[in-house]
Structures are given as C-alpha cells and as structure tokens.
C-alpha cells in the first residue's frame, strides 16, 4: 500500500492513500463506497457568487468609498483594485473575501 503519513509534533495525525486503495479498504471492511471525490466537494464559487464583482465599482461608490480607501483597507494597491473593477484582473479568494467584507456583501465572507 502507498500510504503517506502526515505528522504533527512528532505524532502521526493523518494517513493519505491513493483513492483506489481507499475504496478497496472500504470494500474489505464491508462499508459502502462513497461517490467520486468531485461529486462530494461543492464548488468554491458559482457564477452567481461572482456577480457582485461585476458591480464592484458601483458598490464601492454607493458606500461613498474612494478607490484608494477601499484598496488600502483590503491590502492592495489602488491600481490593482482599478484593474479588478474593470475586469482586467480576477482577485484571489482572500481578496474577494476582504472586498466582500468591506462592502457588506452578504454570504461572501464564508462562500468565497
């Protein structure tokens, strides 16, 4: 068996093994095999979740925030925020969460 042991503080904490071997262990133990991993993992963000980014500039302006203020609060440069607002750049999940938090977009803090 090809098992990788992951330790924390010198003690084994996790065992990682190939999917086929995991399924064989479940079968040998008489347990039901789960569906494929991709069927169990929900997507991080859907098209609908991303829509507020299309309206980022108007959301920012509606809150009365200057681009410089929001950018510095989120920890990015104003020019990078401008690129995000124009659709030229896609921010990573951490920046999305920060923008959502600062703009008060419901459900974004945990979903993205």
Secondary structure, DSSP 8 states (H G I E B T S, - for coil): --EEEEEETTEEEEEEE-HHHHHHHHHHTT------HHHHS--S--HHHHHHHHTHHHHHHHTT--HHHHHHHHTS-HHHHHHHHHTS----HHHHHHHHHHHT-TTHHHH-
